[in-house]
Amino acid sequence: MSSCTTSTATSNIFSSGDYATKVQMVEAGTSFHEVPIPPPKPLLIAMPMPLPSQSQDGEFPLLVFSHGFLLYNSFYSQLLRHVASHGFIVVAPQLYTMAGPDTNEEIKSTAQVIDWLSEGLQNLLPQHVKANLNKVGLAGHSRGGKTSFALALSKEITTTLKLSALIGVDPVDGMDKGKQTPPPVLTYVPHSFDLDMPVMVIGSGLGEVKRNPLFPPCAPKGVNHVDFFEECKEPACYFVVKDYGHLDMLDDETKGIRGKLSHCLCKNGKSREPMRKFVGGIMVAFMKAYLGGDSSSLVAIENKSETLPVELETVEFHL
Protein backbone atom coordinates (compact mmCIF):
# COMPACT_ATOMS: atom_id res chain seq x y z
CA MET A 1 0.00 0.00 0.00
CA SER A 2 1.41 3.39 -0.97
CA SER A 3 0.24 6.98 -0.65
CA CYS A 4 1.15 10.61 -1.32
CA THR A 5 -0.34 13.93 -0.18
CA THR A 6 -0.72 17.37 -1.76
CA SER A 7 -2.12 20.60 -0.36
CA THR A 8 -4.11 23.32 -2.17
CA ALA A 9 -6.68 25.98 -1.32
CA THR A 10 -9.26 27.76 -3.48
CA SER A 11 -13.02 27.48 -3.95
CA ASN A 12 -13.44 27.66 -7.77
CA ILE A 13 -14.81 24.29 -8.88
CA PHE A 14 -12.51 24.30 -11.93
CA SER A 15 -9.46 24.77 -9.71
CA SER A 16 -8.30 22.59 -6.85
CA GLY A 17 -10.52 22.92 -3.82
CA ASP A 18 -10.01 23.83 -0.18
CA TYR A 19 -8.78 20.44 1.01
CA ALA A 20 -5.35 18.93 0.85
CA THR A 21 -5.52 15.53 -0.82
CA LYS A 22 -4.02 12.10 -0.36
CA VAL A 23 -3.90 9.32 -2.93
CA GLN A 24 -3.53 5.77 -1.68
CA MET A 25 -2.99 2.61 -3.73
CA VAL A 26 -4.35 -0.57 -2.14
CA GLU A 27 -3.79 -4.11 -3.39
CA ALA A 28 -6.60 -6.67 -3.49
CA GLY A 29 -7.11 -9.99 -1.77
CA THR A 30 -4.39 -10.21 0.88
CA SER A 31 -5.19 -9.20 4.45
CA PHE A 32 -2.55 -7.59 6.70
CA HIS A 33 -2.55 -5.23 9.69
CA GLU A 34 -3.11 -2.07 7.60
CA VAL A 35 -5.89 -3.68 5.52
CA PRO A 36 -7.81 -6.15 7.72
CA ILE A 37 -10.62 -6.45 5.16
CA PRO A 38 -8.98 -6.25 1.73
CA PRO A 39 -10.90 -4.98 -1.29
CA PRO A 40 -11.97 -7.39 -4.05
CA LYS A 41 -10.00 -5.35 -6.62
CA PRO A 42 -6.90 -3.13 -6.43
CA LEU A 43 -7.93 0.42 -5.60
CA LEU A 44 -6.80 3.98 -6.01
CA ILE A 45 -8.37 6.06 -3.25
CA ALA A 46 -8.25 9.84 -3.48
CA MET A 47 -9.35 11.50 -0.25
CA PRO A 48 -9.64 15.00 1.20
CA MET A 49 -7.37 15.77 4.15
CA PRO A 50 -8.68 18.56 6.41
CA LEU A 51 -6.08 21.25 7.14
CA PRO A 52 -5.37 22.36 10.74
CA SER A 53 -7.65 25.38 10.20
CA GLN A 54 -10.54 23.16 9.08
CA SER A 55 -12.83 20.85 11.03
CA GLN A 56 -10.95 17.66 11.88
CA ASP A 57 -14.03 15.45 11.86
CA GLY A 58 -14.99 15.50 8.21
CA GLU A 59 -17.67 13.20 6.79
CA PHE A 60 -17.46 13.12 3.02
CA PRO A 61 -19.65 11.74 0.21
CA LEU A 62 -18.27 8.93 -1.94
CA LEU A 63 -17.71 8.51 -5.66
CA VAL A 64 -16.85 5.15 -7.24
CA PHE A 65 -15.03 5.74 -10.53
CA SER A 66 -14.36 3.13 -13.26
CA HIS A 67 -11.49 3.52 -15.71
CA GLY A 68 -11.65 3.22 -19.49
CA PHE A 69 -10.68 0.41 -21.86
CA LEU A 70 -7.11 -0.88 -21.32
CA LEU A 71 -6.33 2.06 -19.05
CA TYR A 72 -5.06 2.09 -15.47
CA ASN A 73 -6.84 3.77 -12.60
CA SER A 74 -3.58 5.62 -11.87
CA PHE A 75 -3.93 7.48 -15.20
CA TYR A 76 -6.75 9.48 -13.60
CA SER A 77 -4.90 10.54 -10.43
CA GLN A 78 -4.88 14.27 -11.26
CA LEU A 79 -8.59 14.25 -12.13
CA LEU A 80 -9.52 12.31 -9.00
CA ARG A 81 -7.36 14.52 -6.78
CA HIS A 82 -9.26 17.50 -8.18
CA VAL A 83 -12.57 15.95 -7.14
CA ALA A 84 -11.22 14.93 -3.72
CA SER A 85 -9.94 18.44 -3.02
CA HIS A 86 -13.55 19.66 -3.07
CA GLY A 87 -14.61 17.29 -0.30
CA PHE A 88 -15.31 13.89 -1.87
CA ILE A 89 -13.72 10.50 -1.31
CA VAL A 90 -13.08 8.83 -4.68
CA VAL A 91 -12.60 5.07 -4.93
CA ALA A 92 -11.28 3.92 -8.31
CA PRO A 93 -10.94 0.13 -8.74
CA GLN A 94 -8.60 -1.44 -11.28
CA LEU A 95 -11.25 -3.64 -12.86
CA TYR A 96 -8.94 -5.56 -15.20
CA THR A 97 -5.51 -5.49 -16.81
CA MET A 98 -6.54 -7.25 -20.02
CA ALA A 99 -10.09 -7.12 -21.31
CA GLY A 100 -12.15 -8.93 -23.91
CA PRO A 101 -15.40 -7.72 -25.45
CA ASP A 102 -17.63 -8.83 -22.57
CA THR A 103 -18.13 -6.36 -19.68
CA ASN A 104 -20.21 -8.59 -17.38
CA GLU A 105 -17.28 -9.30 -15.04
CA GLU A 106 -16.48 -5.58 -14.76
CA ILE A 107 -20.08 -4.87 -13.80
CA LYS A 108 -19.97 -7.59 -11.12
CA SER A 109 -16.58 -6.39 -9.87
CA THR A 110 -17.82 -2.81 -9.53
CA ALA A 111 -20.78 -4.05 -7.48
CA GLN A 112 -18.42 -6.08 -5.28
CA VAL A 113 -16.27 -3.01 -4.63
CA ILE A 114 -19.37 -0.98 -3.68
CA ASP A 115 -20.51 -3.75 -1.32
CA TRP A 116 -17.02 -3.80 0.26
CA LEU A 117 -17.12 -0.07 1.07
CA SER A 118 -19.29 -0.42 4.16
CA GLU A 119 -17.03 -3.01 5.80
CA GLY A 120 -13.58 -2.19 4.47
CA LEU A 121 -13.15 1.43 3.41
CA GLN A 122 -13.05 3.13 6.80
CA ASN A 123 -10.06 0.97 7.81
CA LEU A 124 -8.06 2.65 5.03
CA LEU A 125 -9.02 6.23 5.86
CA PRO A 126 -7.37 8.51 8.43
CA GLN A 127 -9.22 8.61 11.74
CA HIS A 128 -10.59 12.11 11.08
CA VAL A 129 -11.81 11.33 7.53
CA LYS A 130 -15.12 9.49 7.51
CA ALA A 131 -17.07 8.20 4.52
CA ASN A 132 -20.75 9.09 4.27
CA LEU A 133 -22.15 5.79 3.03
CA ASN A 134 -25.58 7.35 2.55
CA LYS A 135 -24.25 9.56 -0.26
CA VAL A 136 -22.62 7.43 -2.96
CA GLY A 137 -22.20 8.38 -6.60
CA LEU A 138 -21.12 6.18 -9.52
CA ALA A 139 -19.03 7.37 -12.46
CA GLY A 140 -16.90 5.99 -15.25
CA HIS A 141 -14.98 6.94 -18.36
CA SER A 142 -15.36 5.32 -21.78
CA ARG A 143 -15.95 1.58 -21.22
CA GLY A 144 -16.06 2.38 -17.51
CA GLY A 145 -18.91 4.77 -18.26
CA LYS A 146 -20.80 1.96 -19.96
CA THR A 147 -20.05 -0.30 -16.97
CA SER A 148 -21.41 2.32 -14.58
CA PHE A 149 -24.63 2.75 -16.57
CA ALA A 150 -25.01 -1.02 -16.86
CA LEU A 151 -24.71 -1.49 -13.10
CA ALA A 152 -27.11 1.38 -12.34
CA LEU A 153 -29.64 -0.12 -14.78
CA SER A 154 -29.20 -3.76 -13.76
CA LYS A 155 -32.04 -5.63 -12.10
CA GLU A 156 -29.95 -8.77 -11.55
CA ILE A 157 -26.82 -7.21 -10.01
CA THR A 158 -27.63 -4.99 -7.05
CA THR A 159 -25.52 -3.25 -4.41
CA THR A 160 -25.93 -3.05 -0.65
CA LEU A 161 -25.43 0.73 -0.76
CA LYS A 162 -27.93 2.97 -2.53
CA LEU A 163 -26.49 4.89 -5.49
CA SER A 164 -27.58 8.54 -5.57
CA ALA A 165 -25.98 9.96 -8.74
CA LEU A 166 -24.55 8.68 -12.04
CA ILE A 167 -21.89 10.27 -14.27
CA GLY A 168 -20.76 9.07 -17.70
CA VAL A 169 -17.49 10.64 -18.86
CA ASP A 170 -17.50 10.15 -22.64
CA PRO A 171 -19.19 6.73 -22.24
CA VAL A 172 -18.85 4.18 -25.07
CA ASP A 173 -21.03 1.09 -25.63
CA GLY A 174 -18.89 -0.71 -28.20
CA MET A 175 -17.55 -0.29 -31.73
CA ASP A 176 -20.73 0.76 -33.53
CA LYS A 177 -24.50 0.45 -33.45
CA GLY A 178 -25.14 -3.29 -33.68
CA LYS A 179 -21.58 -3.98 -32.46
CA GLN A 180 -22.09 -3.20 -28.80
CA THR A 181 -20.03 -4.98 -26.17
CA PRO A 182 -22.19 -7.37 -24.13
CA PRO A 183 -24.30 -6.68 -22.28
CA PRO A 184 -25.53 -3.81 -24.49
CA VAL A 185 -26.68 -0.73 -22.59
CA LEU A 186 -28.14 1.40 -25.35
CA THR A 187 -31.61 0.49 -26.63
CA TYR A 188 -32.05 3.47 -29.00
CA VAL A 189 -35.39 4.25 -27.40
CA PRO A 190 -35.40 7.91 -26.24
CA HIS A 191 -35.66 8.47 -22.48
CA SER A 192 -35.82 4.73 -21.82
CA PHE A 193 -33.20 4.43 -19.08
CA ASP A 194 -35.01 3.28 -15.95
CA LEU A 195 -32.87 5.06 -13.38
CA ASP A 196 -33.93 6.42 -10.02
CA MET A 197 -31.07 8.91 -9.77
CA PRO A 198 -29.89 12.09 -11.51
CA VAL A 199 -27.51 11.59 -14.45
CA MET A 200 -24.79 13.65 -16.06
CA VAL A 201 -23.18 12.83 -19.42
CA ILE A 202 -19.95 14.52 -20.54
CA GLY A 203 -18.87 14.17 -24.17
CA SER A 204 -15.74 15.06 -26.14
CA GLY A 205 -16.07 16.89 -29.44
CA LEU A 206 -13.13 15.02 -30.99
CA GLY A 207 -13.96 11.58 -29.61
CA GLU A 208 -15.75 10.45 -32.77
CA VAL A 209 -12.95 11.71 -35.05
CA LYS A 210 -10.38 9.20 -36.34
CA ARG A 211 -6.77 10.03 -35.59
CA ASN A 212 -5.38 7.19 -37.66
CA PRO A 213 -7.09 5.58 -40.69
CA LEU A 214 -6.02 2.14 -39.40
CA PHE A 215 -7.96 2.50 -36.14
CA PRO A 216 -11.58 3.38 -35.38
CA PRO A 217 -12.37 6.55 -33.44
CA CYS A 218 -12.21 6.18 -29.67
CA ALA A 219 -15.87 7.18 -29.17
CA PRO A 220 -17.67 6.14 -32.38
CA LYS A 221 -20.95 7.61 -33.52
CA GLY A 222 -23.93 5.46 -32.62
CA VAL A 223 -22.50 4.24 -29.30
CA ASN A 224 -21.22 7.40 -27.64
CA HIS A 225 -22.30 10.25 -25.36
CA VAL A 226 -24.97 11.47 -27.78
CA ASP A 227 -26.83 8.17 -27.56
CA PHE A 228 -26.39 7.80 -23.80
CA PHE A 229 -27.90 11.20 -23.10
CA GLU A 230 -30.73 10.61 -25.56
CA GLU A 231 -31.90 7.72 -23.38
CA CYS A 232 -31.69 9.60 -20.07
CA LYS A 233 -34.78 10.84 -18.27
CA GLU A 234 -35.01 13.90 -16.05
CA PRO A 235 -33.12 14.97 -14.06
CA ALA A 236 -30.16 14.91 -16.43
CA CYS A 237 -27.56 17.30 -17.80
CA TYR A 238 -25.24 17.06 -20.78
CA PHE A 239 -22.03 18.81 -21.80
CA VAL A 240 -19.95 18.32 -24.94
CA VAL A 241 -16.51 19.93 -24.92
CA LYS A 242 -15.35 21.39 -28.21
CA ASP A 243 -11.82 20.71 -29.53
CA TYR A 244 -10.91 18.07 -26.94
CA GLY A 245 -10.65 14.32 -27.27
CA HIS A 246 -11.67 11.12 -25.58
CA LEU A 247 -8.57 10.81 -23.37
CA ASP A 248 -7.88 14.46 -22.64
CA MET A 249 -8.99 14.18 -19.00
CA LEU A 250 -6.15 11.77 -18.17
CA ASP A 251 -2.95 12.73 -16.35
CA ASP A 252 -0.41 14.82 -18.23
CA GLU A 253 2.06 11.94 -17.94
CA THR A 254 0.81 8.39 -18.37
CA LYS A 255 3.63 5.87 -18.16
CA GLY A 256 4.28 2.59 -19.93
CA ILE A 257 3.10 1.35 -23.31
CA ARG A 258 -0.54 2.00 -22.51
CA GLY A 259 0.33 5.46 -21.31
CA LYS A 260 2.09 6.23 -24.58
CA LEU A 261 -0.85 4.83 -26.56
CA SER A 262 -3.18 7.19 -24.72
CA HIS A 263 -1.42 10.06 -26.50
CA CYS A 264 -1.55 8.61 -29.99
CA LEU A 265 -4.67 6.44 -30.47
CA CYS A 266 -7.29 9.17 -30.07
CA LYS A 267 -7.67 12.60 -31.59
CA ASN A 268 -6.51 14.95 -28.83
CA GLY A 269 -6.69 18.62 -27.95
CA LYS A 270 -3.62 20.85 -27.58
CA SER A 271 -3.29 20.17 -23.85
CA ARG A 272 -5.02 17.88 -21.36
CA GLU A 273 -5.20 20.36 -18.51
CA PRO A 274 -8.23 22.45 -19.63
CA MET A 275 -10.34 19.36 -20.37
CA ARG A 276 -9.28 17.73 -17.10
CA LYS A 277 -10.16 20.88 -15.15
CA PHE A 278 -13.56 21.05 -16.81
CA VAL A 279 -14.38 17.37 -16.24
CA GLY A 280 -13.22 17.56 -12.62
CA GLY A 281 -15.10 20.79 -12.00
CA ILE A 282 -18.36 19.76 -13.60
CA MET A 283 -18.26 16.46 -11.67
CA VAL A 284 -17.80 18.49 -8.48
CA ALA A 285 -20.71 20.81 -9.37
CA PHE A 286 -22.99 17.85 -10.12
CA MET A 287 -22.07 15.95 -6.95
CA LYS A 288 -22.38 19.05 -4.80
CA ALA A 289 -25.89 19.46 -6.15
CA TYR A 290 -27.06 15.87 -5.75
CA LEU A 291 -24.88 14.50 -2.96
CA GLY A 292 -24.24 17.70 -1.02
CA GLY A 293 -27.47 19.65 -1.45
CA ASP A 294 -25.68 22.71 -2.90
CA SER A 295 -26.73 23.44 -6.49
CA SER A 296 -25.14 26.90 -6.72
CA SER A 297 -22.24 25.85 -8.95
CA LEU A 298 -24.45 23.85 -11.31
CA VAL A 299 -26.94 26.71 -11.51
CA ALA A 300 -24.11 29.16 -12.26
CA ILE A 301 -23.03 26.99 -15.19
CA GLU A 302 -26.61 26.70 -16.43
CA ASN A 303 -26.97 30.49 -16.22
CA LYS A 304 -23.60 30.98 -17.97
CA SER A 305 -22.30 33.03 -15.04
CA GLU A 306 -19.37 30.69 -14.38
CA THR A 307 -16.12 31.09 -16.36
CA LEU A 308 -15.19 27.77 -17.99
CA PRO A 309 -11.71 26.49 -18.85
CA VAL A 310 -13.01 25.12 -22.21
CA GLU A 311 -15.51 25.99 -24.92
CA LEU A 312 -18.67 23.91 -24.96
CA GLU A 313 -20.47 22.96 -28.16
CA THR A 314 -23.49 21.47 -26.35
CA VAL A 315 -25.10 22.28 -23.00
CA GLU A 316 -28.45 20.74 -22.02
CA PHE A 317 -30.26 20.69 -18.69
CA HIS A 318 -33.33 18.53 -18.21
CA LEU A 319 -33.97 19.13 -14.53
Salt bridges, closest charged atoms under 4 A:
GLU105 OE2 - LYS108 NZ 3.71
GLU106 OE2 - ARG143 NH2 2.56
ASP170 OD2 - HIS246 ND1 2.71
ASP173 OD1 - LYS146 NZ 2.34
ASP194 OD2 - LYS155 NZ 3.21
ASP196 OD2 - LYS162 NZ 3.76
ASP252 OD1 - ARG276 NH1 3.15
GLU273 OE2 - LYS277 NZ 3.53
GLU311 OE2 - LYS242 NZ 3.71
GLU316 OE1 - HIS318 NE2 3.34
